[in-house]
Amino acid sequence: MTISPRFPITAAEIDKVVAVFYARIRQHAALGEVFAAHVTDWPDHEIKIASFWRNAILMERSYSGNPMRKHMAAGNVHGAHFPQWLAVFDEVLRDTVTADQAAAWSELAHRIGQGLRFGLETYVQDTAGTQVPRL
């Protein structure tokens, strides 16, 4: 059984959005430092994140990872970063893909961002990597 994509877009278009996004992030006054503290191999990171989006949009099931755990473990990612992240992402979508694709992808990104932000603001990661409520 094949699962239909959430909206029409190609893997190449996803790759382009990811590449343009990270080119802008590296120049961003606040977010550039956050990413630079963790990303040492940008091409490898972009491949992984493009895989995440192909999984989320095209249902490829090619991504393996736990974004919440990764963001919590980073230590320097805060809820206040997500509006900035989403603003850059929305700008890249408007500049890179069709209006319909941008609207659909933006909606998905905002839902994911809201979940990650909620998790970062509500939970902490204990030494075993388990998410526990903040006290």
Disulfide bonds with the S-S distance in Angstrom:
none
